Amino acid sequence: MADHAPDQDRPDGSDGVAPNPEEPGREELEALALERGRLLFAAPCKFFFAAQRLDQLPPPAGAEVAFAGRSNVGKSSLINALVGHHALARASHTPGRTRQLNFFDLGGRLTLVDMPGYGYAQAAKSVKEDWQGLMFEYLRGRPTLQRVLLLLDSRIEIKASDTAAMDLLDRAAVTYQFVLTKADDVKPRVLAAKLEEVTAIARKHPAAYPDVAITSSNSGTGIEALRASVAALTG
């Protein structure tokens, strides 16, 4: 009996193997990811610790995600939008004044860390030094830190302080993801150009996550998708 010839690829580019009807498709996987994010961020979230020095940090326990960005970029608003709480995280009345790391427990499954804003021109010198001291040491030495969300204002250009923060995160070797904020204040064409610009920047930084998130705390744009992305880090 003649040997059968090995299977050849089909003209349509398939391998001839029928898809498993029990395996979820892309849309179903996306729906599952969104639901996982919704359930995670529907859990109670509460402030539980603040640290101004490295020796004050709470003991590592479970996954952590930190929020970083320039003063007035919308960190507090984004955290509040993610957890569905209007006043959980509060912005300082004086930009650049907050010097501590604020820790929030999300249902015992994830810790959200609100980092001090950087780049405020009138901030005290000691505040700027904190980002080179406490913040860098926290980023470099926190074993439970899964990702930093680096917020950028969609309405304004990338500042030198943003670039410095990227370089610091690269040196700390911690994965970070760009998140464009206040997208509802930008026309679609301008926002698309901004997304293209920041995506190109992400490709140039070794520690940067390739996907750029677009969000608006006011309209809710991108909030569900960001919840899903963060939920995937909890294992």
Residue, then its C-alpha position, 0 to 999 in steps of 0.5 A: m500500500a502506498d504511503h499517504a502524502p503528508d497533509q498540505d496547507r489548504p488553499d484558504g490558508s488554514d491547516g485543515v483542522a476544524p475549530n473546536p466549537e467549545e473554545p471561546g472566540r475572540e469576542e467571547l474572550e473580550a467579553l470575559a475579560l471585561e466581566r473579570g475587570r468589572l467584578l474586580f473593580a466592583a469590590p470594596c476599595k479603601f485607603f489603608f496606608a500612606a508612606q513618606r519614607l521607604d522604611q514606612l512601606p507596608p509589607p508586600a502582599g499580592a499584586e500592586v498597580a501604581f498610578a504616576g503622572r504630572s500634577n493635574v493629569g487626572k490620577s485621582s479622577l481616574i482611580n475614582a472612575l475605575v473603582g466607581h467611587h467619587a471621593l476615594a482618591r483626592a487631589s491635593h489643593t496645591p499641585g506638586r505638594t503631595r509627597q507620599l505614596n497612598f495605598f488602596d486595597l481593592g477587595g483583598r485582591l489588588t493594591l492600587v498605589d497613588m504616586p505623587g505628581y511630578g513636574y509642577a514648576q512651583a513644587a518644592k525642591s524636596v518634592k522633586e528629589d522624592w521622585q529620584g529618591l523614594m519613588f525610584e527606590y519603591l519602583r525598583g525594589r517592590p516585588t509585588l509591583q506588576r505595572v505602573l500606569l503612566l498618565l499623559d494628558s491628551r490635550i497637551e504636549i509631552k513634557a520634559s518631566d514626562t520623558a524623565a519619568m519614562d527614563l526613570l521607569d526604564r532604569a527601574a526595570v518596571t513595566y509601565q503602560f501609557v494612559l491618555t487622560k481627558a480624551d473627551d476634551v480632544k477632537p477625534r483627529v487630534l486624539a488619533a494623532k496623539l495616540e500615534e505619537v505616544t504609541a511610537i514613544a512606547r516602542k522606543h522604551p524597553a520597559a513600556y507596554p506596547d498598548v496605549a490606553i485612552t480614557s476619560s474619567n468624565s465620559g467613561t471612555g476606556i474605563e472598562a477596557l482599562r479595568a480588564s487590562v489591570a484585572a489580567l495582572t491579578g493572575 
